[in-house]
């Protein structure tokens, strides 16, 4: 079992391996995290863990868009908004993020661009420092049975889903040539691209193997496509835009 202790960044979102995560960091606890990550050598990975916050749990207030230059950031403790036992507030399976870009703005906030790399299981959370840290167990990706055949079926279902979501006349639909052929990569790409709520995305992230994830995606895509078929006025273009996540 490979374990690691990393800074912990909880979000109202699910990060998958291989997917890009833009962040607008303005709370002091997360700014402290980014300042610490910047101390690493440029050729070293700047890693932190992302976990999704459970629905219905207490969370710290957030704001969208660019921070107000005239606003003084609220000082929050590392566990503020996450209840008396933070580990209970988060989903137990998350993803390591590697920050390729961390840019500090003149007001002390940060623009961050990270990429998901490896799934992890949350073992414990430490609130003793300026930001949360976590003990994590890295999870291997088991292909499971028939992952290759399932991936082909998921791709077909995904194309049909895209057509329904964007409109049959949409010219920019992803083609087979644009998609990878690795079943695990396909499973994560589809999980991230589909318009699903956090619990559904979390179930896909924590699937025990690639084949199980692909089977669940096949069911979800067929179900969602059937729903969209009866909702022709759905503003799908807006739903597929991925916003920057504020902390």
C-alpha positions as CSV (number, residue, x, y, z in Angstrom):
1,X,0.0,0.0,0.0
2,X,1.5,3.3,-1.1
3,X,0.5,6.2,1.2
4,X,1.3,9.9,1.0
5,X,0.6,13.1,3.1
6,X,-0.5,16.0,0.9
7,X,-2.3,19.3,1.2
8,X,-6.0,18.8,0.9
9,X,-8.3,21.0,-1.2
10,X,-12.0,20.2,-0.8
11,X,-14.3,21.3,-3.6
12,X,-17.9,21.1,-4.6
13,X,-16.8,19.1,-7.6
14,X,-15.2,15.8,-8.6
15,X,-11.7,15.6,-10.2
16,X,-10.8,12.7,-12.4
17,X,-7.3,11.5,-13.5
18,X,-6.2,13.2,-16.7
19,X,-8.6,16.1,-16.4
20,X,-7.6,19.8,-16.1
21,X,-8.7,21.7,-13.0
22,X,-8.6,25.6,-13.1
23,X,-8.8,27.2,-9.6
24,X,-9.3,30.8,-8.4
25,X,-7.7,30.8,-5.0
26,X,-8.4,33.7,-2.6
27,X,-9.1,32.3,0.9
28,X,-6.1,32.6,3.1
29,X,-5.9,28.9,4.1
30,X,-5.6,28.0,0.4
31,X,-3.3,30.9,-0.5
32,X,-1.0,29.5,2.2
33,X,-1.2,26.1,0.5
34,X,-0.2,27.6,-2.8
35,X,2.7,29.6,-1.3
36,X,4.0,26.3,0.2
37,X,3.7,24.5,-3.1
38,X,5.6,27.3,-4.8
39,X,8.6,26.5,-2.6
40,X,9.1,23.2,-4.5
41,X,11.7,23.1,-7.3
42,X,10.3,23.8,-10.7
43,X,11.1,20.3,-11.9
44,X,9.3,18.7,-8.9
45,X,5.6,18.0,-9.0
46,X,3.4,20.4,-7.0
47,X,0.9,18.0,-5.7
48,X,-2.2,18.4,-3.6
49,X,-5.3,16.2,-3.1
50,X,-8.8,17.2,-4.2
51,X,-11.9,15.6,-2.5
52,X,-15.5,16.4,-3.1
53,X,-17.6,17.7,-0.2
54,X,-20.6,15.5,0.7
55,X,-24.0,16.9,-0.1
56,X,-25.8,18.5,2.8
57,X,-22.6,19.0,4.8
58,X,-21.6,22.4,6.3
59,X,-19.2,24.2,4.0
60,X,-17.4,27.5,4.1
61,X,-19.0,30.3,2.0
62,X,-17.5,30.8,-1.5
63,X,-17.7,33.4,-4.2
64,X,-17.6,33.1,-8.0
65,X,-15.5,34.8,-10.6
66,X,-12.5,37.1,-9.9
67,X,-12.0,38.3,-6.4
68,X,-13.0,41.9,-5.5
69,X,-9.7,43.9,-5.3
70,X,-11.2,46.0,-2.5
71,X,-12.3,43.1,-0.4
72,X,-10.2,42.0,2.5
73,X,-10.1,38.2,2.6
74,X,-11.8,36.5,5.5
75,X,-9.4,34.8,7.8
76,X,-10.6,31.2,8.3
77,X,-9.1,28.3,10.1
78,X,-8.0,25.3,8.1
79,X,-11.2,23.3,9.0
80,X,-13.7,26.2,9.1
81,X,-17.0,25.2,7.5
82,X,-16.2,21.5,7.5
83,X,-17.7,20.5,10.9
84,X,-16.1,19.1,14.1
85,X,-14.7,16.1,12.2
86,X,-13.7,17.2,8.7
87,X,-13.0,13.7,7.4
88,X,-16.7,12.9,7.8
89,X,-17.6,15.9,5.5
90,X,-15.6,14.7,2.5
91,X,-16.1,11.7,0.1
92,X,-13.4,9.2,0.9
93,X,-12.1,8.7,-2.7
94,X,-10.5,11.7,-4.3
95,X,-7.8,12.5,-6.8
96,X,-4.2,13.9,-6.7
97,X,-3.8,17.1,-8.6
98,X,-0.4,18.3,-10.0
99,X,-0.3,22.1,-10.4
100,X,1.5,23.0,-13.6
101,X,0.7,26.7,-13.2
102,X,0.5,28.7,-10.0
103,X,0.4,32.4,-10.6
104,X,0.2,34.9,-7.8
105,X,-1.9,38.1,-8.5
106,X,-1.1,41.5,-7.1
107,X,-3.8,41.2,-4.5
108,X,-2.3,37.9,-3.1
109,X,-4.8,35.6,-4.7
110,X,-3.7,32.8,-7.0
111,X,-4.6,31.6,-10.5
112,X,-3.9,27.8,-10.6
113,X,-4.1,25.3,-13.4
114,X,-3.7,21.7,-12.2
115,X,-4.3,18.2,-13.7
116,X,-5.7,15.2,-12.0
117,X,-3.2,12.3,-11.9
118,X,-4.0,9.4,-9.5
119,X,-7.0,8.3,-7.5
120,X,-6.6,8.2,-3.7
121,X,-8.5,7.1,-0.6
122,X,-8.7,9.5,2.2
123,X,-7.4,7.9,5.4
124,X,-7.3,10.9,7.8
125,X,-7.3,14.6,7.9
126,X,-5.1,16.9,9.9
127,X,-6.2,20.5,10.7
128,X,-3.2,21.4,12.8
129,X,-1.5,23.6,10.3
130,X,-2.5,26.7,8.2
131,X,-4.3,24.5,5.8
132,X,-5.7,20.9,5.8
133,X,-3.4,18.0,5.1
134,X,-4.4,14.4,4.6
135,X,-3.0,10.9,4.8
136,X,-3.8,9.2,1.5
137,X,-3.7,5.8,0.0
138,X,-3.0,5.6,-3.7
139,X,-5.5,3.4,-5.6
140,X,-4.4,1.3,-8.6
141,X,-6.7,1.2,-11.6
142,X,-7.8,-2.4,-12.2
143,X,-9.2,-2.9,-15.7
144,X,-11.7,-5.5,-14.8
145,X,-13.4,-7.9,-17.3
146,X,-14.3,-6.9,-20.8
147,X,-13.1,-3.2,-20.4
148,X,-12.2,-2.9,-24.1
149,X,-15.5,-4.0,-25.4
150,X,-17.4,-1.9,-22.8
151,X,-15.3,1.1,-23.8
152,X,-16.4,0.8,-27.4
153,X,-20.1,0.7,-26.3
154,X,-19.6,3.7,-24.0
155,X,-18.1,5.7,-26.9
156,X,-21.1,4.9,-29.1
157,X,-23.4,5.9,-26.3
158,X,-21.4,9.0,-25.6
159,X,-21.6,10.2,-29.3
160,X,-25.4,9.7,-29.2
161,X,-25.5,11.6,-25.9
162,X,-23.5,14.5,-27.3
163,X,-25.7,14.7,-30.4
164,X,-28.8,15.0,-28.2
165,X,-27.1,17.4,-25.8
166,X,-25.7,19.8,-28.5
167,X,-28.3,19.3,-31.3
168,X,-28.0,17.0,-34.3
169,X,-26.7,19.9,-36.5
170,X,-23.8,20.7,-34.2
171,X,-20.6,20.5,-36.3
172,X,-18.1,20.4,-33.4
173,X,-19.1,17.1,-32.0
174,X,-16.2,14.9,-30.8
175,X,-15.3,12.3,-33.4
176,X,-13.8,8.9,-32.8
177,X,-10.4,10.2,-34.0
178,X,-10.5,12.7,-31.2
179,X,-11.0,10.2,-28.4
180,X,-8.3,8.0,-26.8
181,X,-8.4,4.2,-27.1
182,X,-7.4,3.3,-23.5
183,X,-10.5,2.1,-21.6
184,X,-9.5,3.7,-18.3
185,X,-8.8,7.1,-20.0
186,X,-12.2,6.8,-21.9
187,X,-14.0,6.1,-18.6
188,X,-12.6,9.2,-16.9
189,X,-13.1,11.4,-19.9
190,X,-16.7,10.4,-20.2
191,X,-17.3,10.7,-16.5
192,X,-15.9,14.3,-16.5
193,X,-17.7,15.4,-19.7
194,X,-21.2,14.0,-18.9
195,X,-23.6,16.5,-17.3
196,X,-24.1,14.6,-14.0
197,X,-24.5,15.6,-10.4
198,X,-21.7,15.3,-7.8
199,X,-23.0,12.0,-6.3
200,X,-23.1,10.3,-9.7
201,X,-19.7,11.6,-10.6
202,X,-18.3,10.4,-7.3
203,X,-19.7,6.9,-7.8
204,X,-17.9,6.8,-11.1
205,X,-14.6,8.0,-9.5
206,X,-14.7,5.4,-6.8
207,X,-15.7,2.4,-9.0
208,X,-13.6,-0.6,-8.1
209,X,-12.4,-1.1,-11.7
210,X,-12.5,0.4,-15.2
211,X,-15.1,-2.2,-16.4
212,X,-17.5,-1.4,-13.5
213,X,-17.2,2.4,-14.3
214,X,-17.8,1.8,-18.0
215,X,-20.9,-0.3,-17.2
216,X,-22.3,2.4,-15.0
217,X,-21.6,5.0,-17.6
218,X,-23.4,3.0,-20.3
219,X,-26.5,3.0,-18.1
220,X,-26.2,6.7,-17.2
221,X,-25.6,7.8,-20.8
222,X,-28.6,5.8,-22.1
223,X,-30.8,7.1,-19.4
224,X,-29.7,10.7,-19.8
225,X,-30.0,10.5,-23.6
226,X,-33.6,9.2,-23.3
227,X,-34.4,12.1,-20.9
228,X,-32.9,14.7,-23.3
229,X,-34.8,13.3,-26.2
230,X,-38.0,14.5,-24.5
231,X,-36.5,17.9,-23.6
232,X,-35.6,19.5,-26.9
233,X,-35.4,22.9,-25.4
234,X,-32.7,22.0,-22.9
235,X,-30.0,24.7,-22.9
236,X,-27.3,22.1,-23.3
237,X,-24.6,24.4,-24.6
238,X,-24.5,26.3,-21.3
239,X,-24.5,23.1,-19.2
240,X,-21.4,21.8,-20.9
241,X,-19.3,24.8,-20.1
242,X,-16.9,24.1,-17.3
243,X,-16.4,27.2,-15.0
244,X,-13.4,28.0,-13.0
245,X,-13.7,26.6,-9.4
246,X,-13.5,29.2,-6.7
247,X,-12.2,28.1,-3.3
